[in-house]
């Protein structure tokens, strides 16, 4: 047991998913999935296409209401809450498709992301431009090493840089839990290591605020193995295995599920 895998299930889990089910007609997209994420843990979710990862994620984000099961955050049932309520309770997220505002500067993108967390569209339109969030935006800009493009329009950046802005936006509201949906998708392979390093640093020591826990869906196996403390493997809506990267690597069922795909 290396120091990296020090997460033991003592104390209350930050996120607890119990018996989650969701069907679309006869297709059981998620068929009774249970797992816990502990404070400060980076938890990976992998599985072949069609294994139910996206349905699970969207349920955790409040975009889909599950047919059965519960989702608890800090011990409180949040199964029926929508995305905005979850965001206000400390759940941040990134998207597979970029959510940056192309015509706005990088710095303003970050400030707007946090204002959205705080208030309504009305207050966003008429709030003072900075709303006291400039210091946090600047801290994240430095942490993400995007100072040189902070005042450029986000739409003018490379895809990889926009991806960094997208991830930074998720951290503006000082979330306790960040859900990362394929952070490496479409990113130049030379940047993937940088994203991993950055996420590890944010996990250990966010710019401001508390330690963040992450749930990461990602197809890039090397990235998941390097980044995550524990990994859950899903196949056909079921949990095939949960364990450390070393345990998952050595699991014959997992190898069969992937190689047999």
Beta strands, then each sheet from edge to edge (+ up, - down):
strand 1: 15-24
strand 2: 27-37
strand 3: 42-46
strand 4: 68-73
strand 5: 76-77
strand 6: 91-93
strand 7: 177-181
strand 8: 213-217
strand 9: 230-235
strand 10: 238-243
sheet 1: 2+ 1- 4+ 5-
sheet 2: 6+ 7+ 8+ 3+ 9+ 10-
end
